[in-house]
């Protein structure tokens, strides 16, 4: 995992209390990360949102 992707995941974990902030940070990440990092991020989001289906709609952004 790259440093930028690790940073993105840490930020997403910290803002996961708010769906709106989570979506905002995912959008930022999509503009910054490389295509292979976005694929890894997508896998992480699927795993992270297993218990919280409210966040599943974020996958449509990625």
C-alpha positions in Angstrom: 0.0 0.0 0.0 1.3 3.4 -0.9 1.9 6.2 1.5 -0.9 8.4 -0.1 -3.4 5.5 0.1 -2.5 4.9 3.8 -3.0 8.6 4.5 -6.4 8.5 2.8 -7.5 5.5 4.7 -6.5 7.1 8.0 -8.5 10.2 7.1 -11.5 8.2 6.1 -11.4 6.3 9.4 -11.3 9.6 11.3 -14.2 11.1 9.5 -16.3 8.0 9.4 -18.6 9.4 12.1 -20.1 11.6 9.3 -21.4 10.2 6.0 -21.1 13.6 4.4 -17.5 14.1 5.4 -16.7 10.5 4.4 -18.1 11.1 0.9 -16.2 14.4 0.6 -12.9 12.7 1.5 -13.5 9.9 -1.0 -14.1 12.4 -3.7 -10.8 14.1 -2.8 -9.0 10.8 -2.9 -10.4 9.9 -6.3 -8.8 13.1 -7.7 -5.4 12.4 -6.0 -4.9 8.7 -6.1 -3.6 6.7 -9.0 -5.9 4.1 -10.7 -4.4 1.1 -9.0 -4.7 2.9 -5.6 -8.4 3.7 -6.3 -9.0 0.0 -6.8 -7.3 -0.8 -3.5 -9.4 2.0 -1.9 -12.6 0.5 -3.3 -11.7 -2.9 -1.7 -11.0 -1.2 1.6 -14.3 0.7 1.4 -16.2 -2.6 0.8 -14.5 -4.2 3.8 -15.0 -1.1 6.0 -18.7 -0.7 5.2 -19.6 -4.3 5.8 -21.2 -3.4 9.1 -22.5 0.0 8.0 -24.6 -0.3 4.9 -25.4 3.5 5.0 -21.9 4.1 3.6 -22.3 1.5 0.8 -23.5 4.2 -1.6 -20.0 5.6 -1.5 -19.0 2.8 -3.7 -20.9 4.3 -6.6 -18.4 7.2 -6.4 -15.4 5.0 -6.9 
